[in-house]
Structure formats: structure tokens, C-alpha cells
């Protein structure tokens, strides 16, 4: 197996473990609306950047980012327990705006379609 393929498989497994941990094991915070969108794993496996999305306004996102930074160590511990790796990557969370951007594009396309119907 090529190193890039292995790294992607490990990243996918980390993504799965992180999503399960946030949904099942975190009781102190309301992280039920968090969606883990992907995991970017460094070439040397030293860092796993967990991309996430959350529905809500800017205040909700900020609160979620604060909560995620507080539980990052616990999540990293769960990754270490469930995935046997030589080096456990440092887990950090980063907001993924792609879902918001796709919703904006969808609204734009809907508006264009309505305008075409009205004009045509």
C-alpha cells in the first residue's frame, strides 16, 4: 500500500473515532449539532486537523469552537485508545465553511432560476 493511501485510511478512521466521541462521550457540552466533515493528517502523522461544521450563527460557532478546544485532549486520548499508531497525532479542530458556502450557492442558483422563470 502506498504511504498516501495508508495516511488517508488512517485519517478516515480518525474522523470516524472523533465523530463517535463527540456524539457519545462528551456529556459536558452540547456538541450534538457538530458534523465532522473531514480529517487532514500530516505526512508525519504528528497532527490531525479535524474539520467540522455546525449549524447556527456566528455566536454559536464561537461557542462550539471554544468547547471543541476544551475537549481536544480528551478526543486525542480516545483516538490513541482506539487506533494503534506509532505516533498519536495532536488533534486540533478547525471550522469548515464549505457547507455554508454550498448553501449560499444553492440560494443563489434558486434565485437565478426564479428570475429566469419570471422573465421568460
N, C-alpha and C positions, 0 to 999 in steps of 0.2 A: 504494500500500500504506500502511496506517495505521502510525503510529510504533510502537504497541504490538505489532502483528503482526510488524513487522521486528525489534523487540527480542526477541521470542520466538523467531523464526527464528535470530537470532544466538546467543541463549542455548542453543538446541538444538545448534547447531553447536559452540559452545564445550564443551558437555557431551560431545559425541562425541569431540572432539580430546583433551580431558582424559582420558577413559576409555581411549582408544587409547594415549596417552602413558604412563599409569600401567601398562598391561598390557605394552607393548612396549619402552619406552625406559628405564624405571627398573630398573637392574640391582643397585644397591647395597642395596636394601631389599626385603623380601618384601611387596609390595603386591598380590599376586595375588588375595587374598580381599576386596579393596575393590571395592564396587559404587558407581558414581556414579549417584545417584538423580535429581538434577536440578541445574539451574544457575539461580540468580536473578541477573539482570543489572540493575544500577542504571539508572535512567532516563537518566542522562547517560553511560552506558557506562563509568563510572570504576571500578566494582568488580563482579567476578563472584564470587558466593558459591557455591562448589561443595558441594552436599550429598552426603554419602556414607554408606554403611552398611558395616559389617564384622561378620562372624560372630565370636563369641568373647566372652570375659569382659571385665570392666572393665579388667584389666591389658592385654589385647590391644588394646582400643580406645585406651587411653592411649598405648601404643607406636605404634600406627598414626597417631594424631594428631600425635605428635612427628615421625614420618617424613614425613608429609604437609607439615608446616610447613617441614621442611628442603628439600623438593623444590618448594615453591610457586614459587620464582623460575624454576626450570627449566621447570616446566609453563607458566608465564606466557610464557616465551620461545617455547615450542612453539606456543602459541595465536597469538602475534604472527607467527610464521613461516607458519602455515597458514591464518590468516584475515586478510584485508586489511581493516583498520579504521582509521579516522582516529585513534582513541584506543584503545590497548590497555588493557583493563581490568586492574586489580590483582586477582590471583587469591588467594582465601582459601578455606580448607576449613572446613566445619562438619559435625559429626556429625548425621545424620538418624535420629531414633529411630522413625520411622514403621513400619519393618519389624518392629522388636522389639515395638512396641505391637500390631501386627496379629497377630503370633504369640501374644501374651498373650491377645488377644481370641479367637483361634481355639481355644486351650486351654480358655478359659472356656466357650465355646459347646459344645465337646465334652463337658466335664464336666456341663453342664446337660442335654445330650441323654442322657448315660448315666444321670443321676439320674432323668430322666423315664421312661426305659425300666425302671429298677429299681422305680420307684413305680407304674408304670402297667400 
